[in-house]
Amino acid sequence: MGGQEFIPSSLDKIVRLRRVLTERGLEQVQIAVDGGIHAQTAGPVARAGATVLVAGSAIFNDHGSVADNLRELRAAIGEAKTGSRR
């Protein structure tokens, strides 16, 4: 079922997992997050260390075209990685 809420406490878990993977020389291991990914959560999730973000409702909805919604998500992720703000 789509449209689930993101669980904010997951950010700490992502950070800890990324740290453990890095300490063990496993930087190439992907961390996927599914649930509540949208323009407001994508940046913090990517900054925490996730490398795969599953976003269904944020992309396929009545608020914008698929292309526009993808552009918004990519911008949020890009801003999180560079530290810039809109």
C-alpha positions, -999 to 999 in steps of 0.1 A, spaced: 0 0 0 14 34 -9 14 67 9 30 54 41 46 79 65 83 80 70 95 70 104 119 97 116 138 75 140 149 55 109 174 83 101 196 73 131 195 37 121 206 46 85 235 66 99 246 38 122 243 12 94 263 34 70 290 38 97 293 1 103 295 -7 66 322 20 62 342 7 92 341 -28 77 352 -16 42 318 -22 27 311 12 14 298 -3 -19 268 -19 -1 236 -2 -9 211 10 18 175 11 5 147 30 22 111 24 13 82 42 29 74 79 31 100 90 6 90 124 -9 107 158 -15 108 166 23 123 133 34 145 123 4 173 148 14 176 138 50 175 101 41 202 105 14 223 126 38 220 98 64 236 74 40 208 57 21 217 51 -16 184 36 -29 152 55 -22 119 39 -31 93 66 -39 60 55 -53 33 80 -42 58 109 -45 63 101 -82 29 88 -93 3 113 -81 -21 141 -91 2 169 -78 25 169 -108 37 150 -138 61 120 -133 89 141 -148 82 171 -125 79 149 -94 112 131 -102 129 165 -108 117 176 -74 130 145 -57 164 147 -74 167 184 -65 160 175 -28 187 148 -29 212 170 -47 206 198 -21 211 174 7 244 161 -7 258 196 -14 243 213 17 225 239 -3 190 251 4 162 262 -19 
